[in-house]
Amino acid sequence: MLIKALSDYYDILAADGKILPDGYSKVNVNYLIGLTAEGKIEKIIDCQEKSLSKAANGKVKEKWVPRVEEMPQRTEKPGIDSNIVEHRPLYIFGLNMEDETLTPDDRTGKARKSHEAFVKENLAFIDGLDSPVICAYRNFLNTWKPEEETENEELLALGKNYGKSGFAFCLMGYPDLPLHKDIQIRQKWEQVCHGVSDEKESGFMAQCAVSGEKAEIARIHSKIKGVYGGLATGSVLIGFNNPSENSYGYEQSYNSNISQGIMKKYTEALNFLLGSAKHKVILDDVTIIFWAMDVSETYEDAFMAALCGRSDQMSAEDTEEMLKSLLEGAGKGKMTEARLQALDLIEPNVDFYMLGLKPNSSRLSVKFIYRRRFAELLWNVARFQKDMQISEELHPVSIAWMKEELRSPKSTSEKMNPALLTKLFEAAIYGNRYPDSLLATVVRRVKTDGDSSVSAVRAGMIKACINRNYKKEEFGVALDKENCGQAYLCGRLFAVLEKLQRDASGTKLNRTIKDAYFASAASKPAIVFPKLLKLAQNHLNKVKSPGYYNILLGEIMDKLKGEFPETLLLQDQGRFIIGYYQQNQSFFVRKDNTVNEEMEEK
C-alpha cells in the first residue's frame, strides 16, 4: 500500500510541477566557483540565503542556509563515482583540508582518484559542447593541478566549511548563469538519460509488484533523507544486505520486485514530503509525515489545525472557528459532507495518509501507516479533540502536548513508548479505544509529580479513556453534582478539604494535604479520609465562612453515605482525579454572588 500510494502521489506532484523531473537531484550549494575564461578560479562566492525562524522564546532567529539547486542526478553508488557537474570539494579540487591546511595526499589516495574520475567523466560529457561557461569549465578541468594549489587563498579562506560545503561553477561576472543551468548541459544530460532508459533490457527484468508490468527491477533503491536521527547521507526504505534475507538466489533489492520507474517515483515523493514542514512533524524519535491524494495543501492545513490546534496557513481565528464547527459535529455524532464543504475542505472523499518512520541502521523502519477518507479522518480527529476537552472553553490538545504530560517534569530526555504512540494515533485516526497503558501512565504521573500534577491535559486524557473505553459513566466538561460514583465523590471531597486548608491558613502554604495524602487517598480512601476529616475540624474553626464548607462537605458525605471505599482500582483512581479536578476548577469559575445565593438556598 505504501509504495503504491507514494507512486500515485508522485504522479499528482509531477502533473502540478512540484517535483523534480526524472534524472535530476536537489543539491545544497554554499559557494559558487567564479572562473575566468581561461579556467582559473578568480573568486569563491558565498551564495547562501538568509533564513528566519522563530525560537522557543518567541524571538526571530536569523541564519544562513545553502541554496538548493537542481543538478543532474547524483550518484548513489559506494566508492569513487563522480557526478556530471560535480558539487563535492574532494572531487572538484582533489584536496583534503587537515588542520586548516590543504593537501592532495592521503593514506588511500582517495583525493587523487576522486579528482581524476571527475576530470575524465566531465571532459567526456562536455565534448562537443560550446558556450562561454562550458569553455571556462573545460579549461579548469584541463589546467587544475591539486598539488600546485595547496596554498590557494580562496580555498584556505573557507576553513572548516571547505569539506562540508557544496559548490557550483559559474563564469565570473555571471553568477545567475551557473554551469548546471546552461541549456547545452541540460539538453545533453536529458539525451543521456533517455538513452539509458531505452536500453533497459540489459538489466534484470521481471514483473513489478506495484505496477504489474514487466520492467527492469531496481537493484539498489535511492536514499531517503530528512528522517530524524537518520544518516546524513540518507537511508533506504527497501534494502537487503544479509545472505539470510535472499530468496531464490536473488540478491539485494531484486527480492522486492520494485521496478526502476516505481522506485524513482516513491523515493522522490517521499523525499519531497520529508523536505516540507507542511507535511512533517517529529514526535520524540519518530518522524511522522502525512499527505492527501490531492495537489492542494488545504487538507494538510486542516489536519494540522484539527489534530494540533495550529496551522501555518490558517490564522488563529480561522483555526478556532474550524475547531468549534468540528467539535459541534462530533458532539452530534456526525460529520456531514456539507459541513466539510462549508469549511472549504474541497473533497471529503479524498484519501489521506499518515506514515511514521524511524531510522534503523542504514534502513528506515515503518512504525505505522494509516489511510482514511478525509471526511472520516477529520470526524475521528474531532471526536478525539472533544474527548480531550475538560472545560467549556476550547483548548485543542496535540499529541505532542500529551507526550509532554506523560513524562516526568524532572526529566528532559524521557521518551514516549513507541507502542503507546502508535495506539494513540490509531485512537485519533480510526476512532479506536485508547490504549490501556495511557490511563495507567497518566494516573501514575498525577500521583507522583507533586503540586502541579493534575493539569487540564492530564485530566482530559483520563476523561477520554474512561468515556470511550469503559462507558460506565459519562464525564462532561464541568462539575457534575448528580454523579454519585464513590470514586468521583472522594475526589471532590479531597478538593474541598484542600481548599479549606488553604483558606484556613490565610497564607500560601509550602505543603498541603495534596502533597502528603493525594496518592494514598486516590488508592486507599477508607484509611486516609477519616484522618483528613478530623484535621478539617481544626481548619473549620479558622475560616471566615465555615457554613459554606459545612454545606459542601455535608452534600458530598450524604452521597457517600458516610462510607469510603477500601480500595480504588485504576479506573476508579482516574474517576477520583477527575472529581478532584472538576471540583477544584469550580472554585475558580464561580462568582461570589453565586456562592452566596447557593448558601442562602441551603
N, C-alpha and C positions, 0 to 999 in steps of 0.2 A: 504493500500500500504506500509506503513512504517514498520509494524510488519513483513509482508511477505518479504520485502527487507532485513531487518536485519537478519531474519532467514536464508534466502538464503546465505547471506554474511557469517554467522556463518559456514555454510557447506563448503564454499570456504576456510575460515581460518583453519577450523579443518582438512581439507584434506591436507593442507600445514603445519600442526603442529604449527600454530601461535597462537592458543588459548588454554585456559585451558581445560583439559579433564573433562568430566562430573563428578561432585562430588567433585571438588576442588575449592579453592578460593586463590586469591593473598592476602598476608598479609605483612604489613610493620613490619620488625623486627629490633629493635635498639640494643638489647642486647641478648647474649647467656648466659643461666644459666649453669655454669660449675659444674656438680655433681660429687661427689666421688662415688665409688661403693656402699657405704653404704647409698647413697641418701642425703648426706649433701651438702650444697652449699659451694663450695670452692672459687669460684670467679664469679663475674658478668662481662662478657667480652663484651666490646663495639665492635660491628661488623658493624657499619655504614660505608658507602662508600663515597669517595670523588667525588664531582660533580663540574664541571666547567661550568660557564655561563657567557655570555657577558653582562656587564652593559650598561646603556644608554650612558655613556661617552666613551664607547669602551674598557674599561678595563675588564680583565677577573676576575670574582669573584669566590672564592673557598668556598664551603660549604659542610657540611657533611649531608648525607641523609640516611634514613633507607634502609636496604637491603630488596628487595622484594622476598618473599619465597612462594612456593606453598604448601598449607596445606589442610587437609580435610575441606570440605565446612563449612563456618562459619554460625552460626545461624542467622536468620532474625527475630526470634520471640521476642516480647516485654517481659519485666520482666526478671527473672533469668532463664537462659537457657545456660548451658555450652557447649563448643565445645570439640570434640576429639582433643587431643594435644592443649590445651588452650594457648592463647598468651596474654590475658588480665591480668594485675597485680592483680586486685581485686580478680579474681577467683583463680589465682595461689597461691598468698600469703595470701589472706584473711585479708589484712591490708589496711587501709586508710593512706594517707600522709597528715597531717594537721600541718601547720606551721613547716615543716621540722621534724615533729615527727610522728612516726608510731603508729597506734592504731587499735585494732581489733573491737573497739566499735563504733557504730553509732546509730542514732535515730531509724532506721528501721531494724537494724540487717542485712543489705544487704551484708556487707563484709563476715560475718559468713555464711550466707545462700549460697552465691555465691561459697565460698570455699568448703563447704560441697557438693554442687551439682557437682562441678568439680571433687572432690575426688571420689565420688560414681560412676559417669559415666565413668571416665577414668580407675578406677580399674576394672570395669566390662568389659570394652573394651579390656584391655590388658591381661585379664585372659587367661592362656594357652600359652601366647607368652613368648619367652625366647631369649634374646640377651643381651649383656653387658649393652647397653644404656637403654633398656627396664627394666632390673632388677634394675638399678640405679633409674629410673623413678618410679618404683613400691615402692622402699624403701622411696623415697621422699614423695610419696602420703601417705604412712603409718606413717611416722615419723614427718612430718612437723606440728608444733603446732603454729598457729599465735600468740596466747597470750604469747608465750615464745620467740618470735622473734622480739619484738618491739625495741630492741637495736642492731639489725643485722647491722653490719658496711657496708656490701656490698650494702644493700638496702638504708641505710641512705645516702651513698655517691652519690646516684643518684639525691637526692634533688628534685627539681621541675620536673625533667624528669621522675620520677617514674610513676606518674599517666597517662602520655600521651605517654608512650613508649610501643612497642610490644616486647614480649620475646619468645625465643625458648630454648629448652633443648638440652644439649649435655653432653657426658661423658668427664670429664676433661682430656685434652691431645688430644682429637679428635674433634676439632671444625668443621672440614669438614664433620663429620658424625653425623649431628643433629638427634634428635629423629624422626622428621616428615619425614625424608628421609630413615628411617630404612625400609628394604624390608618387614619385617613381618608386620609392621604398615600399609604400603601401601596395601599389599595383603589383610589384614583383613578388611581395610576400603573399598576396592573395592568389597569385598564379601558382606559387609553390604549394600553398595549402590545397588548392583544388587538384593539383597534380597528384599529391599524396592521397587524397580521398578517392581518386579514380583508380588507385592501384591496391584496393583493399583485399583482393584475392590472395595476396601474399601472406596475410595473417591467418589466425585460427578462426575458421568460420563455423558458426553453429546458430541455433535458434535462440534469439534474445528472450530472456524470461519475462521482460516487461512489454516489449512491442510485439512479440510473437513472430517477428520477421527474421529471416536468415541474414546474418550480418557478421562482420568481424567482431570477435569478443575482446573486450578490453583486458589486457594482461595486468596493467597497473592502473589504479584509479587516481585521479587528480586529488591533491591535498585540500583539506578544508581548514580555513583559517578563521580566527575570531572567537573560538570557543575558550571560555575562561579556564585557565590552568593548562591549556594545550601547548604543544610545541610551537615555538616562534615560526618555524618553517612550515607548520601545518601538520595535520593528522589525516589519515584516511578513514572513511566510513566503512569501506569494504576492503579487506586485505587478508591474505593467507600467508603466514610466514613459516609455519612449522610443518614438518612432514606428516604429523598426525592429523592435520587439517585437510590434507589432499585426499581426493577420492577419484577412483577410476584412472589413476595416473595423471590427472590434471594438477598443475601446479599454479601457485599464486592465484590471481583473480579469475583464472579460467574456470574455477569451481563455481563462480557466481553466475555465469552466463549472462552478463550485462554487456550489451553491445557498446562499441566506441561512441556512437551517437548519443545513446541514452546516458552513458557515463558522463559525457561532457555536459549534457543538459542538467542532470541532477546536481552535479558539483558546482556548476555556475550559479544555479538557482539558490543553492544552499549558501554559497559564499556571498551572494547578493543579500540574502536575509540576515546573515550574521554581520554584515557590514553596515546595517541600517538600525539606528536606535529606535525607529518606529516599530520594528519587528522583533526586538530582542529585549529581554530582561534577564538579570543574573540574580539567582537566589542561592546563597551560600556558594557551593562549588558546582551548581547545576546551571547551565545556560539554557534558557527557555526561549524558543522562537515561535512565532505564530504568523499565520497568513491566511487570507481569504482568496478563493479562486476567482479573483476579480482584480483588474488593474487599479481600481480606486482604492485608496488607503483609508476611506471613511470607515470601513469595517474594523480595521485595526485601532483607529482612534476611539471608536465607540466601545470596543472591547476593553481597551486600557482604562477608559473612563469608568466602565461598569465594574471591572474587577479590582482596579487600584484606586479609583476615585480621582484620577488625573489623566490628562492627555495633552501632548504638546500642541495639538492642532485645535483643540476645543478650549474656549475660555472657561474660567471657573464658574461663571454664571450658566453657560450652556451645559457644562457637565452636571451641575447641581439640578438644573431643570430636567435633564435626561434621566438622572438617577431617581428623581421624585416620580417621574412618569413610569419608570420601570418598576419601582417598588410598589406603586399603586397597582400595576398589572399583576405583580407577583402576589400582592395581598388578595386580589380577586381570583387567583388561581389560574390565570391565563394570560398569555402574551399574544395578542392578535396581530396579524399581518398589518392591519390598518394602523395599529399603534406604532409598529416599527416604521412603517412608511411615513407616518406623521413626524417621526424623528429624523427623516431624511436619510434613512439607512439603506436606501435603494432596494435591494433584492433580498427578502428574508430567506429564500431557498438556497442561497449560495453556500457552498461547503467551506467550513472554517477548520483549520488545522492548528494543533499545538504540539510542539516537539521539545522534549527535554534531552540535552546532550551533556555528557561528562567525559573528559579525556581519560584514556586507559592505555598507558604506554604510548605507542605510536598510532593507536587507533582510537576511534570515538565509540563510546558506549551509549546506546539509546536507552534512556531511563523510562521514557513513556512517549507515546504518540496517541493523540486523540483527534477524532474527526466528528464534527456535528454540523447540522444545518444551522445557519447563523441565527435564525429565529429561536430554535430550541436552545442553542448555546446562551443567547442573551437572556432568555427566560430563566434558565437554570442559574445563571450568574446573578440575576435579580433576586431569585429566591435565596441564594447564598447571602447576598447583602441584607436581605430582610431578616434572615435568621440571626445575623450578627448584630442587629440593632438592639440596644438595651435602653435607649431613651427615645423620647418623641422627636428630638432634634436629630436630623440626618447627619450621620458620620460614616462615610464609606470606609470600609476596612479592607486593606490589601493583605495578600498572603505574606508579603514581606514584613508588614507590621505585625501580623500574627506570629511570624517567626521570631521577631524580637521579644515578644511577650512569652514565648515558650522556652526561653533560655534565662539563666540566672543573670540578674543585673550586675553581678560581680564578675561575670565572665565576658571577655571580648572576643573569644575565639571558639566558643561552643558552637558546634554545627547542628543543623536540623537533620533529624533522621531521614534519609532519602526515601525510605518506605512510607513514613508518615507524610512527607511532602507529596509523594505520588498519590496516596489515598485522598489527601486533602484536595488536590486538583480534580480527582475523579468526582468528589462530592460537589465541587463547584461547577464542573463542566457537565457532568451527567445527571446530577441530582441524586447521587447515591447517598447512603448513610455516611455520617462522618466516622473516621477511624476511631476504634475504641481507645487506642493509645492517646488520642487527642485529649479526651476528658481526663484520663489518668494524669497526663503531663501537666495540664492546666491546674488541676486540683493540687498536685504536688507543689507546683510553683507558688500558688496562693498561700499554702500552709507553711512554706519555708522562707519566703522572700521578705518578710518584715512589713514595715508600716505602709508602703505603697503597693502592696501585693495585689489588692483587689481593684484592678483597673477596669475601665469600661470594655476594653477589648477582651480581657480575660473573662469577665462576666458574660459578655456576648458569646464567646466560644462555648462556655458551659451551657448557656441557654440554648444555643444552636444544637449542641449534641443531645441534650435531653429532649427537646421538642421534636427533632427529626428522628432520632434513633429509638427512643423508648415510648414516646407518645402516651405516657401515663397521665401527664398533666401539661397544660399549655401555659407557658410563661409569656406575658406581654412585655411592653416596654415601660411599664410603670408599676408602682407598688400595688399588689393585689390583696386587698383586705379580706376578700372572700376565700382566699386559699387557706385551707385548713390542714395542709400537709405538715406533719410534725417537723420534718427537717427544715422546711421553709419558715415555719414559725420560730424554730430555735435560732435560725439566722437573724430573723427580725428582732428577736429578743436580745440577742448579743449586741446588735447595733444600737438598740435603745439603752442598754446598760453602759455601753462605751460612751455614748453621748451624755448620759447622766454623769458619769465620772468626769468628763471634760468640763461640763458646766459647773460641777461642784468645786473643782479646783480653782476656777477663776483665772488660771494662767495656763500657758502652753506646757503640756506635760512631755517629759522626755520619754516616758514609758507608760503605756496604758494597758488595760486588761487585754487588748488585742495582741500586744507583744508577748504577753505572758501566757494567755489561755486560748487564743484563737484556734490553733491547730488541734489541741486536745478537745475543745468544745465542739469542733466540727466532727470529731471521731467518737467521743465518749460523753455525750451531753449529760447523762444521768450523774456522772461523777463531778463534772465541773460546775454546772449551773447552780446547785444548792449553795456552793461557796460564793458564786458571783451575786446571787440574790441576797445573801447575808451581808456581803460587802455593800450592796446597793442601799441598804437601810441607813448606813452612815452617810452616804452621798445625798440621800433624800433630805437629810437634816440641814444640808448646806446650800441647797439650791433655792432660788427665789420663788419658783413655781412648782412645788412638789406635787400639786394636784394634777398638773399636766402629765407628769411622768407616772403617777399612780394610775391615771386613766389608761395610758398606753400599756403599761405593764399588766394591768388587770385585763385589758382586752385580749392581749396575747395569751396570758396564763389561762383565761377562761377557755380559749380554743384548744389549749394543750391539755386541759382538764387536770392540771396540777401534776402531770406525769411527763417525764423526759425519757426519750428512747435510750436504751442501754448502749447501743452501738449504731452508728450510721455507716452503711456501706458506701462505695464510691459514688453511685448515682445520687444518693441522699446527701453526701457531702457536697456535691455540686448544687443541690437544691438549697442547702444551708447557705452556701456562698451567695447564691442569687438573692435569697431572702435578706441576707446581710446587706448586700449592695443596694438593693432597691429601697430598703428601709432607710439606709444611710443617705441615699440620694434625695429621698422625700423631705429630709430636714432642710435641704438647700433650695428646693423649688417652691416650698410653701411661703405664703406671705403671713406676716404677724397677725393681721386681722382674721385670716382664715383659721389660724391656730386658735385664736381666742373664741371665734364663733363655734368651733368644734368643742371647745372646753365648756362653753355655756350650754350647748345642746346636751352634753354628757351630764 
